[in-house]
Amino acid sequence: MTERESVAETVHVRAQGSTLWITLDRPPLNIIDIPMMRALDQALSSLPDQNAYVIFRGAGPKGFSAGAEVRDHAPDRVAEMLATFHAIFRRLWHADCVTIAAVHGHCLGGGCELATSCDFVVAAESAQFGQPEIKLGCFPPVAMVMLPRLVGPRAALDLILTGRAIPAREAQQLGLATRVVPDDQLNAEVDALLAELRLRSPAVLGMTRRALWKSTGLDFDRSLRAAEELYLNRLMKTEDAQEGICAFLEKRVPVWRGR
């Protein structure tokens, strides 16, 4: 089996046969900034023709990823950030590969969006899933599209409007996590899942996963575009969104103005 590896500053890519391993490596919490988003998009650029399986994981003991870089939500960078980040999800949506997220520790914000957009989420018992953007006066565009399909509107409202983090077992009960195992068994469980999938036709797997998602009636591209327009043209022009981001960066409690 051929193996090749490439290393960007914050994204490590290892190709082993038809499997692509992508490791987020920006310690301590693997916060995803714009350069890291570009590296992820570049890593995925070869997916349709070369890789049948893609596994995302986070480096270090603290977690998969605690989300997108808050500083990139500044008015002069937010449009670029959103376009760059969402390019990753559009690639994944249109690819024929099967995707797996191996999640431990913190899996929040954009990190949670990336993990739960995968076909399989194998979670360690230490994993904590959450969309805390509401605490910054924002909302998570990809989660707005995907969570209602994954867990239903009621549970999606609970997670997005409260911003609370939930443990791995609750995530599994809701439908966000596929399998939950002790932390020291996470890698072995991912390997076991890969071994199971490799017994199937990769062409049929890819065709089936796309057909299944389409059967839900989700128009991902249109729905994400609508969420992006709301985010950029309305949300980011509110005083509260700017206040929430500033308060986070200044490490203080936000003062909401309701506009």
Backbone as a ProteinNet text record, in pm:
[ID]
protein_1_A
[PRIMARY]
MTERESVAETVHVRAQGSTLWITLDRPPLNIIDIPMMRALDQALSSLPDQNAYVIFRGAGPKGFSAGAEVRDHAPDRVAEMLATFHAIFRRLWHADCVTIAAVHGHCLGGGCELATSCDFVVAAESAQFGQPEIKLGCFPPVAMVMLPRLVGPRAALDLILTGRAIPAREAQQLGLATRVVPDDQLNAEVDALLAELRLRSPAVLGMTRRALWKSTGLDFDRSLRAAEELYLNRLMKTEDAQEGICAFLEKRVPVWRGR
[TERTIARY]
85.4	0	89.1	68.5	149.7	106.5	204.6	175	254.1	189.2	258.5	205.4	290.4	252.9	297.5	212.2	248.6	210.9	288.1	267.3	263.7	147.9	140.4	165.8	167.4	198	95.2	-30.5	-136.1	-221.7	-195	-273.3	-177.5	-186.7	-103.7	-189.7	-138.2	-212.3	-130.1	-193.4	-128	-220.5	-172.9	-249.1	-194.6	-282	-244.3	-340.8	-294.8	-384.5	-500.8	-621	-741.2	-791.4	-711.7	-753.6	-669.8	-736.7	-670.4	-693.7	-585.1	-592.5	-555.8	-645.4	-623.2	-625	-512.8	-500.6	-491.8	-582.7	-580	-475.8	-379.2	-269	-232.1	-311.6	-284	-307.1	-209.5	-227.2	-255.4	-326.8	-366.7	-504.3	-587.6	-726.5	-760.7	-658	-679.2	-783.7	-772.8	-859.7	-831.6	-937.8	-924.1	-925.4	-807.9	-801	-801.8	-798.4	-810.7	-698.9	-570.7	-467.5	-491.3	-539.8	-569.3	-686.2	-785.3	-897.1	-847	-756.2	-700.5	-625.3	-551	-475.9	-570.7	-680.6	-779	-841.7	-875.7	-935.5	-837.7	-710.4	-609.2	-595.2	-599.5	-588.7	-703.6	-819.8	-938.2	-950.9	-864.6	-880.2	-866.3	-800.9	-780.6	-882.6	-982.5	-1072.7	-1147.3	-1216	-1308.3	-1246	-1120.8	-1062.4	-970.2	-917.7	-808.9	-841.6	-935.7	-955.2	-1098.2	-1113.6	-1245.2	-1288.2	-1189.7	-1218.2	-1133.4	-1195	-1124.1	-1153.7	-1047.5	-1062	-1005.8	-1088	-1045.2	-1020.1	-913.5	-885.1	-810.7	-806.7	-738.1	-615.1	-506.7	-383	-390.4	-312.2	-301.6	-409.9	-391.1	-482.4	-612.3	-621.7	-735.4	-859.2	-843	-964.2	-946.3	-1057.7	-1066.4	-1044	-1130.7	-1115.2	-1218.4	-1176.6	-1268.3	-1330.6	-1311.7	-1385.5	-1301.7	-1371.1	-1305.7	-1247.2	-1142.9	-1075.3	-1169.4	-1196.8	-1289.9	-1236.9	-1106.6	-1049	-1080	-1104.6	-1137.3	-1282.2	-1357	-1493.3	-1495.3	-1378.9	-1371.8	-1429.9	-1487.3	-1554.3	-1469.9	-1338.4	-1254.2	-1211.8	-1248.7	-1207.1	-1321.9	-1438.7	-1544.4	-1592.6	-1601.8	-1647.6	-1547.7	-1419.5	-1316.4	-1318.1	-1331.9	-1334.8	-1449.1	-1569	-1686.3	-1671.2	-1626.7	-1610.1	-1505.5	-1394.6	-1286.7	-1328.8	-1394.3	-1437.3	-1544.1	-1641	-1751.4	-1711.7	-1601.3	-1550.5	-1519	-1473.7	-1443.5	-1569.4	-1678.6	-1803.3	-1864.2	-1849.2	-1900.2	-1822.9	-1691.9	-1613.2	-1660.6	-1679.5	-1722	-1860.6	-1948.9	-2085.6	-2086.6	-2003.5	-2006.3	-1909.8	-1827.5	-1731.3	-1800.7	-1735.8	-1789	-1729.4	-1636.5	-1570	-1660.7	-1629.4	-1692.4	-1604.6	-1665.8	-1589.6	-1615.4	-1509.3	-1515.8	-1447.8	-1511.2	-1448.4	-1415.3	-1288.8	-1245.5	-1232.1	-1324.4	-1339.8	-1305.4	-1220.5	-1194.5	-1196.8	-1225.7	-1220.8	-1313	-1263.9	-1345.8	-1376.5	-1505.3	-1551	-1660.2	-1618.4	-1706.7	-1707.1	-1815.4	-1821.6	-1794.8	-1702.6	-1667.2	-1608.7	-1543.7	-1494.7	-1608.6	-1714.6	-1832.5	-1901.8	-1907.3	-1966.4	-1889.8	-1756.3	-1675.4	-1697.7	-1694.5	-1709.5	-1847.1	-1952.5	-2087.7	-2136.3	-2059.8	-2090.8	-2033.4	-1951.7	-1896.2	-2003.4	-1982.3	-2077.9	-2079.8	-1963.9	-1952.1	-1880.1	-1927.3	-1859.3	-1829.2	-1701.9	-1658.6	-1603.7	-1667.4	-1634.7	-1578.9	-1476.5	-1427	-1521.5	-1522	-1611.7	-1580.8	-1458.3	-1422	-1478.9	-1534.1	-1577.2	-1691	-1685.1	-1789.9	-1826.7	-1953	-2000	-2081.8	-2063.8	-2143.2	-2126.6	-2227.7	-2226.7	-2244.7	-2136.4	-2147.8	-2154.6	-2172.5	-2167.7	-2267.7	-2382.7	-2486	-2433.7	-2336	-2278.9	-2197.9	-2160.9	-2089.6	-2183	-2313	-2408	-2407.2	-2371	-2364.4	-2442.1	-2447.5	-2502.7	-2410.6	-2416.2	-2329	-2395.6	-2354.7	-2426.7	-2437.5	-2327.4	-2333.9	-2424.1	-2412.6	-2498.6	-2645	-2672.8	-2810.7	-2870.1	-2786.5	-2831.3	-2837.7	-2733.9	-2720.2	-2790.6	-2785.3	-2837.6	-2985.8	-3074.7	-3214.6	-3234.3	-3148.2	-3157.8	-3103.9	-3003.3	-2938.8	-3015	-3063	-3122.7	-3267.5	-3320	-3455.2	-3455.7	-3558.5	-3562.5	-3560.2	-3630.2	-3639.5	-3503.3	-3432.3	-3300	-3201.3	-3215	-3126.7	-3145.8	-3270.1	-3297.9	-3233.4	-3244.1	-3185.5	-3035.1	-2966.2	-2820.7	-2774.5	-2841.2	-2794.2	-2833.8	-2954.7	-3000.4	-2942.5	-2908.8	-2846	-2694.5	-2639.3	-2494.5	-2430.5	-2512.4	-2457.5	-2377.8	-2279.9	-2202.7	-2263.1	-2261.5	-2318.2	-2212	-2219.5	-2122.1	-2146.3	-2049.3	-2052.4	-2175.8	-2212.4	-2327.8	-2457.3	-2473.8	-2593.9	-2590.2	-2471	-2457.1	-2496.3	-2460.1	-2497.8	-2649.3	-2710.9	-2855.8	-2930	-2875.8	-2940	-2918.5	-2811.2	-2779	-2660.4	-2587.2	-2467.9	-2345.6	-2338.7	-2226.7	-2274.8	-2191.6	-2226.7	-2193.3	-2070.5	-2022.5	-1947.8	-1956.4	-1884.1	-1804.4	-1677.4	-1588.6	-1499.5	-1438.8	-1340.4	-1227.9	-1169.4	-1068.1	-955.3	-910.3	-797.3	-833.3	-961.7	-1004.9	-1046.1	-1028.2	-1075.2	-1007.5	-876.5	-806.4	-841.7	-852.8	-886.8	-1027.5	-1119.3	-1256.9	-1262.7	-1185.6	-1178.8	-1120.8	-1015.9	-956.2	-1056.8	-1134.9	-1234.8	-1343.2	-1385.9	-1485.8	-1431.2	-1306.7	-1244.8	-1236.8	-1198	-1188.7	-1324.6	-1429.9	-1565.6	-1604.9	-1575.2	-1611.4	-1532.5	-1407.4	-1322.7	-1367.9	-1459.2	-1517	-1623.7	-1662	-1767.2	-1704.9	-1784.5	-1739.3	-1729.5	-1610.6	-1600.7	-1689.2	-1706.6	-1792.3	-1937	-1980.9	-2119.7	-2140.3	-2040.9	-2051.2	-2071.3	-1987.3	-1996.7	-2130.3	-2174.8	-2303.4	-2417.5	-2409.7	-2518.2	-2526.8	-2412.3	-2416	-2473.2	-2439.4	-2493.2	-2643	-2685.2	-2827.9	-2906.2	-2846.8	-2915.3	-2934.5	-2830.5	-2843.1	-2945.9	-2944.8	-3042.2	-3184.6	-3201	-3334.7	-3395.2	-3311.9	-3364.7	-3428.2	-3407.7	-3463	-3378.5	-3259.4	-3173	-3103.3	-3124	-3046.4	-2935.5	-2823	-2716.7	-2664.7	-2636.4	-2578.5	-2670.9	-2797.3	-2891.7	-2912.3	-2924	-2947.3	-2827.5	-2706.5	-2587.6	-2571.8	-2602	-2592.9	-2689.5	-2809.7	-2907.2	-2857.6	-2797.1	-2743.1	-2626.8	-2543.8	-2431.7	-2480.5	-2581.1	-2634.2	-2694	-2766.8	-2822.6	-2710.8	-2607.7	-2495.7	-2422.6	-2389.6	-2309.6	-2390.8	-2511.1	-2587.1	-2677.8	-2705.8	-2791.8	-2725.9	-2687.8	-2632	-2509.8	-2411	-2285.3	-2298.7	-2414.6	-2438.8	-2510.5	-2544.9	-2608.4	-2503.7	-2543.4	-2454.4	-2419	-2515.6	-2491.8	-2387.1	-2384.9	-2282.6	-2144	-2130.3	-2001	-1963	-2061.8	-2036.9	-1993.6	-2059.7	-2026.9	-1885.1	-1842.7	-1706.7	-1604.4	-1631.2	-1539	-1528.8	-1641.6	-1641.2	-1558.9	-1571.7	-1494	-1344.9	-1305	-1163.5	-1108.5	-1196	-1154	-1174.4	-1222.7	-1242.1	-1332.9	-1449.8	-1546.5	-1686.9	-1782.1	-1920.7	-1981.7	-2047.9	-2107.2	-2224.5	-2241.9	-2356	-2446.6	-2554.6	-2642.3	-2732.5	-2752.2	-2838.3	-2967.3	-2978.8	-3101.3	-3119.1	-3004.6	-3014.7	-2882.2
-119.7	0	124.9	213.8	334.2	433.2	511.1	609.4	735.1	849.9	977.2	1072.6	1166.8	1258.4	1398.4	1496.2	1636.4	1708.8	1809.4	1880.5	2030	2092.4	2237.9	2279.8	2407.2	2453.6	2404.1	2396	2360.6	2242.4	2189.3	2076.5	1969.9	1851	1740.2	1646.1	1605.4	1519	1393.4	1279.5	1152.4	1070	1036	952	810.3	716.2	575.9	496.8	463.9	399.3	490.6	441.1	519.9	600.1	605.6	674.3	798.6	908.5	1035.1	1070.3	1085.8	1125.8	1273.6	1353.4	1497.5	1532.6	1584.8	1617.3	1767.7	1822.6	1963.7	1980	2068.6	2078.7	2225.5	2291.9	2429.6	2439.2	2395.3	2385.9	2522	2520.1	2399.1	2344.8	2424.1	2385	2371.9	2376.4	2359	2455.9	2582.3	2687.7	2705.8	2713.4	2715.7	2860.1	2912.2	3047.1	3039.2	3153.8	3155.9	3077.8	3093.4	3010.5	2861	2822	2680.9	2634	2719.7	2687.2	2664.2	2750	2733.2	2600.5	2565.4	2439.7	2320	2328.3	2220.8	2208.2	2320.5	2318.8	2259.8	2295.8	2241.3	2090.8	2045.6	1902.4	1824.2	1887.1	1820	1832.9	1911.4	1941.2	1818.6	1712.5	1592.5	1483.3	1513.3	1408.2	1330.3	1393.3	1317.3	1198.5	1211.5	1106.8	1012.3	1054.7	978.8	909.8	959.6	907.5	862.7	741.2	687.5	716.9	735.2	756.7	872.8	961.2	1074.7	1077.3	1082.9	1087.4	1218.5	1292.3	1415.2	1384.9	1441.5	1426.7	1549.4	1566.8	1680.3	1635.2	1711.9	1680.4	1731.1	1668.3	1713.7	1658.3	1671.8	1608.7	1684.1	1810.3	1891.9	1879.8	1839.7	1825.6	1822	1798.6	1797	1938.2	2030.4	2172.8	2251.8	2365.9	2453.5	2559	2545.3	2630.9	2725.5	2816.2	2914.1	3027.9	3088.9	3199.9	3320.3	3364.5	3475.7	3604.1	3624.7	3745.5	3755.4	3642.6	3644	3683.5	3711.7	3763.6	3916.3	3979.2	4125.3	4169.5	4290.8	4335.3	4325.9	4345.6	4343.7	4203.3	4101.8	3964.7	3865	3901.4	3802.7	3743.4	3823.2	3769.8	3668.8	3701.8	3608.2	3482.1	3497.2	3380.6	3287.8	3345.4	3263.5	3190.3	3260.5	3198	3087.4	3111.8	3013.1	2890.8	2912.4	2801	2718.1	2783.3	2710.7	2639.1	2680.3	2605.9	2461.8	2441.6	2306.7	2221.9	2275.9	2200.8	2174.5	2269	2247	2134.8	2130.5	2019.9	1886	1880.7	1756.2	1713.6	1808.7	1777.5	1715	1765.6	1718.7	1602.8	1567.5	1458.9	1323.1	1221.7	1086.2	1005.7	1064.2	990.8	977.7	878.9	863	934.5	1015.9	1095.8	1049	1052.4	1010.2	1117.1	1157	1245.3	1163.4	1166.1	1101.1	1210.6	1214.8	1331	1297.5	1380.3	1372.9	1514.7	1528.6	1658.8	1762.1	1884.3	1995.7	1979.9	1987.7	1986.6	2091.9	2216.4	2331.5	2420.2	2495.4	2594.7	2535.1	2598.4	2549	2409.5	2372.7	2236.8	2136.9	2172.9	2087.5	2079.3	2190.8	2188.6	2093.2	2099	2010.6	1864.3	1834.6	1695.5	1640.5	1713.9	1660.4	1665.2	1729.5	1723.9	1598	1523.8	1398.4	1289	1184.4	1074.2	994.1	976.9	906	996	995.7	1065.6	962.4	925.4	833.2	919.2	912.9	1004.5	930.3	987.5	940.9	990.4	920.9	961.5	1101.3	1150.2	1285.3	1394.5	1358.8	1458.8	1544.5	1673	1769.4	1842.5	1833.7	1894.7	2019.8	2125.5	2244.9	2349.6	2434.4	2548.3	2675.1	2729	2840.4	2978.5	2984.6	3113.3	3215	3167.3	3259	3345	3295	3369.9	3489.8	3488.8	3600.7	3689.1	3662	3737.3	3695.4	3570.3	3518.5	3387.6	3330.9	3196.5	3117.5	2983.1	2899	2861.8	2918.9	2896.3	2750.3	2674.7	2535	2454.3	2477.7	2407.6	2444.3	2566.9	2607.5	2522.2	2482.2	2399.5	2252	2202.6	2059.4	2008.1	2083.5	2030.1	1993.2	2074.8	2033.6	1899.7	1869.5	1741.8	1628	1656.2	1551.2	1518.4	1620.8	1598.3	1644.1	1707	1761.2	1906.4	1982.4	2126.1	2157.9	2078.2	2110.6	2100.7	1990.7	1974.8	2074.4	2105.9	2204.9	2341.6	2379.2	2506	2508.4	2398.3	2389.4	2413	2343.4	2352.8	2489.6	2542.3	2667.1	2789.3	2789.6	2907.9	2916.3	2803.9	2809	2811.9	2752.8	2744.5	2646.3	2559.9	2468.2	2356.2	2304.8	2189.3	2063.4	1956	1830.1	1720.5	1623.1	1514.2	1416.8	1330.5	1239.5	1150	1097.5	1006.5	1077.3	1201.7	1276.8	1306.6	1338.5	1361.9	1237.8	1121.1	996.5	976.6	1004.2	988.4	1080.8	1202	1297.8	1264	1191.7	1160.3	1236.1	1307.7	1379.4	1288.8	1191.5	1098.2	959.3	889.7	755.9	650	657.4	560.9	635.8	585.8	644.8	534	561.1	460.7	526.9	448.9	506.9	574.2	675.6	754.6	669.9	570.1	491.2	392.2	388.4	300.1	376.1	507.6	588.7	547.6	541.1	506.1	365.7	271.7	134.6	127.1	207.5	205.9	264	368.4	424.3	321.1	252.8	148.1	36.8	-1.2	-106.3	-62.3	63.5	116.2	118.8	161.7	162.1	21.7	-74.5	-212.4	-262.8	-224.1	-263.2	-200.5	-71.7	-1.7	-51.6	-90	-135.5	-268.2	-335.5	-457.9	-426.2	-299.6	-258	-192.2	-181.1	-112.3	37	99.2	243.6	324	276.9	347.9	346.5	231.2	219.9	296.8	294.8	373	520.9	573.4	714.5	750.3	665.8	688.7	683.9	589.1	569.3	684.2	730.9	839.9	966.7	993.8	1113.1	1098.9	979.2	956.4	967	916	922.7	1067.6	1147.9	1287.8	1360.8	1331.4	1396.6	1354.8	1231.2	1182.8	1259.2	1328.2	1407.7	1537.7	1569.9	1692.6	1815.4	1797	1910.2	1960.5	2086.1	2154.2	2229.5	2162.3	2216.5	2349.2	2356	2477.4	2597.2	2579.8	2691.3	2730.6	2629.8	2658.8	2728.8	2684.1	2747.7	2888.9	2908.2	3042.3	3138.2	3091.6	3175.8	3209.8	3111.5	3136.9	3235.4	3224.9	3317.5	3460.4	3475.5	3609.4	3672.2	3592.7	3644.1	3683.7	3601.5	3624.4	3753.7	3770.2	3885.3	4013.9	4003.8	4123.6	4174.7	4089.5	4133.5	4114.4	3989.2	3961.6	4046.7	4046.6	4115.2	4267.6	4317.8	4461.6	4504.3	4409.3	4445.1	4490.2	4576.5	4621.1	4505.9	4416	4307	4207.8	4182.5	4092	4152.5	4279.4	4345.5	4350	4374.3	4378.4	4241.5	4134.8	4001.2	3960.8	3993.7	3960.4	4042.2	4172.6	4258.9	4215	4181.4	4139.5	4012.2	3919.2	3795.1	3824.7	3907.8	3938.4	4019.5	4100.8	4181.9	4110.6	3986.2	3903.3	3970.9	4014	4076	4026.9	4056.8	4018.4	4114.4	4064.7	4155.1	4233.8	4353.2	4436.6	4444	4365.8	4358.4	4481.5	4529.5	4646.4	4610.6	4486.8	4442.6	4495.9	4534.7	4583.8	4561.6
0	0	0	-97.1	-105.1	1.5	47.9	151.9	123.2	136.6	120.9	227.2	263.3	370.5	334.6	366.1	350.7	478.6	510.9	636	609.8	636.1	638.6	783	807.5	942.7	1043.5	1002.3	1097.1	1051.6	935.2	882.5	830.8	887.8	843.7	759.1	645.3	553.7	526.6	547.3	516	428.9	309.3	217.9	223.6	250.8	259.5	171.9	51.5	-42.7	-75.9	-55	-85.5	34.2	140.1	263.7	287.4	318.2	347.1	493.3	568.4	708.2	717.8	775.1	788.2	936.4	985	1126.3	1146	1226.4	1264	1373.9	1352.5	1448.1	1470.6	1551.1	1590.9	1741.5	1818.5	1963.4	2026.4	2143.3	2216	2177.2	2108.7	2084.2	1936.1	1850.5	1706.4	1651	1695.8	1644	1494.6	1415	1269	1220.1	1180.3	1124.4	971.9	904.8	759.4	690.2	728.2	663.7	683.1	798.9	823.2	736.5	718	628.8	486.8	442.3	307.7	296.6	400.9	399.5	395.2	468.8	465.2	327.4	267.9	134.6	33	44.7	-44.5	-25.5	99.4	127.1	64.7	56.6	2.7	-148.5	-210.3	-352.8	-441.6	-391.5	-473.7	-445.2	-363.3	-316.6	-424	-517.5	-601.2	-673.6	-720	-802.2	-727.2	-612.8	-553.1	-422.1	-345.8	-210.8	-187	-132.7	-104	39.5	129.5	271	321.8	398.8	457.6	605.7	686.2	831.7	883.5	958.3	1024	1171.9	1225.5	1367.8	1417.7	1547.6	1606.9	1682.2	1669	1739.8	1883.4	1969.5	2107.7	2197.1	2327	2423.9	2449.1	2406.9	2450.9	2363.7	2237.8	2160.5	2010.9	1944.3	1798.3	1744.9	1783.4	1750.5	1828.2	1880.6	1954	1864	1730.9	1639.8	1557.9	1487.1	1401.2	1484.5	1431.2	1498.1	1508.2	1630.9	1651.5	1587	1587.3	1527.4	1377.8	1314	1171.2	1144.7	1251.5	1235.6	1231.1	1231.9	1221	1086.2	1079.5	957.2	831.2	842	722.4	681	762.8	729.7	725.6	775.9	793.9	661.1	556.1	427.3	372.6	382.1	336.8	420.6	550.8	639.5	603.4	586.3	558	424.8	322.1	190.4	195.6	265.6	272.4	351.3	463.9	547.3	477	419.1	358	229.9	169	52.7	91.4	215	264.2	265.6	316	326.7	189.4	99.7	-35.7	-105.3	-84.1	-140.2	-84.3	46.9	109	61.8	46.2	3.7	-135.2	-224.9	-363.5	-390.5	-293.8	-313.5	-301.3	-357.4	-350.2	-234.9	-160.6	-52.9	69.7	152.5	283.4	385.5	470.1	566.9	709.1	789.4	929	1014.2	1121.7	1220.5	1344.1	1385.2	1509	1614	1709.1	1796.6	1941.3	1999.8	2143.3	2198.3	2326	2391	2327.8	2319.9	2270.6	2121.7	2090	1950.6	1940.9	1916.8	1933.9	1809.9	1793.5	1687.2	1550.8	1476.8	1344.8	1347.5	1458.7	1473	1480.8	1551.8	1559.9	1424.3	1353	1219.2	1128.1	1133.1	1049.3	1086.4	1214.3	1258.1	1224.5	1258	1241.4	1097.6	1008.3	865.9	801.8	876.1	824.4	827.4	748.1	742	871.4	932.9	1059.7	1159.9	1282.9	1391.6	1500.2	1511.5	1616	1728.9	1843.2	1953.5	2072.7	2132.4	2261.3	2370.1	2482.7	2591.5	2643.9	2619.6	2664	2574.8	2460.6	2362.2	2416.3	2384.6	2417	2288.3	2248.8	2125.4	2157.3	2078.5	2103.3	1995.1	1984.8	1892.2	1976.2	2031	2125.3	2060.3	1928	1859	1911.7	1961.4	2010.5	2125	2198.9	2310.7	2262.7	2134	2073.7	1992	1998.7	1919.5	1773.6	1746.5	1609.7	1601.5	1482	1465.6	1373	1377.4	1295.7	1163.4	1050.6	923.9	882.2	888.8	846.2	939.2	1068.7	1164.3	1144	1104	1076.2	964.6	870.7	758.8	797.9	867.6	890.6	1016.1	1125.6	1251.5	1246.7	1186.3	1181.4	1110.2	1010.9	941	1026.2	1106.8	1185.5	1313.3	1382.7	1515.4	1525	1419.3	1422.7	1466.1	1426.6	1457.1	1606.3	1688.4	1830.8	1898.7	1873.9	1934.9	1875.8	1746	1683.9	1748.2	1774.4	1842.5	1980.4	2051.9	2186	2179.1	2090.6	2083.5	2033.7	1931.9	1870.4	1953.2	2010.1	2083.8	2224.6	2285.6	2417.9	2408.6	2303.6	2290.5	2386	2447.2	2546.9	2481.2	2554.2	2509.6	2570.8	2493.3	2540.1	2534	2625.9	2625.4	2510.8	2489.7	2374.7	2375.7	2491.7	2496.3	2457.6	2501.8	2461.7	2312.7	2261.2	2117.6	2038.4	2088.7	2021.7	2026.5	2139.8	2152.6	2056.1	2036.7	1947	1799.7	1770.2	1631.3	1576.6	1663.3	1618.8	1613.6	1701.8	1705.2	1665.5	1589.1	1542.6	1646.5	1698.1	1796.5	1905.9	2029	2141.7	2210.2	2233	2291.6	2396.2	2486	2578.2	2500.1	2559.7	2489.7	2432.9	2509	2463.3	2353.2	2314.9	2206.5	2080.8	2081.7	1968.7	1837.9	1836.7	1712.5	1666	1759.1	1722.8	1664.2	1717.5	1666.3	1525.2	1500.5	1364.4	1268.2	1310.1	1225.8	1197.4	1298.7	1279.8	1182.2	1192.4	1100.2	957.4	942.2	809.6	752.3	834.9	788	740.7	811.5	772.9	639.5	623.3	501.2	380.2	402.5	292.2	233.2	302	246.8	142.3	132.8	39.2	-83.5	-188.1	-309.1	-282.6	-299.4	-276.5	-371.4	-493.2	-588.4	-541.8	-493.6	-448	-317.9	-229.5	-106.2	-137.4	-226.8	-260.8	-323.3	-415.4	-481	-380.5	-287.1	-190.2	-91.1	-41.9	56.5	-6.3	-130.7	-197.1	-221.3	-263.3	-285.7	-155.9	-47.3	81.5	125	115.7	155.2	68.5	-61.7	-149.5	-115.3	-66.3	-32.3	85	162.4	273.3	224.4	97.9	42.3	67.4	123.3	154.1	28.3	-4.8	-109.7	-37.1	-17.6	66.4	13.5	-114.6	-171.4	-153.8	-185.7	-173.5	-28	60.7	201.8	264.7	230.6	287.1	231.6	104.7	45.9	116	147.8	218.5	358.9	427.4	560.3	555	453.3	435.7	414.2	330.1	301.5	427.1	505.1	630	726.2	732.1	823.5	788.7	660.4	618.1	606.9	553	518.8	630.4	727.7	837.4	974	1003.5	1135.6	1166.1	1076.6	1104.6	1102	1063	1066.9	1194.5	1279.9	1406.4	1507.6	1596.4	1703.3	1797.1	1819.1	1913.7	1863.8	1732.9	1679.4	1699.4	1672.2	1691.8	1839.8	1924.9	2068.8	2119.9	2072.8	2119.3	2085.1	1964.2	1921.1	1998.9	2012.2	2088	2233.3	2293.5	2433.4	2452.2	2359	2367.9	2360.3	2265.1	2247.8	2364.6	2425.8	2539.8	2673.5	2666.1	2785.8	2889.4	2841.1	2931.1	2894.9	2980.3	2957.2	2854.3	2751.2	2652.3	2709.2	2656.1	2691.7	2569.5	2570.5	2454.4	2445.5	2325.5	2301.3	2228.8	2185.5	2120	1979.5	1917.2	1779.5	1707.9
[MASK]
+++++++++++++++++++++++++++++++++++++++++++++++++++++++++++++++++++++++++++++++++++++++++++++++++++++++++++++++++++++++++++++++++++++++++++++++++++++++++++++++++++++++++++++++++++++++++++++++++++++++++++++++++++++++++++++++++++++++++++++++++++++++++++++++++++

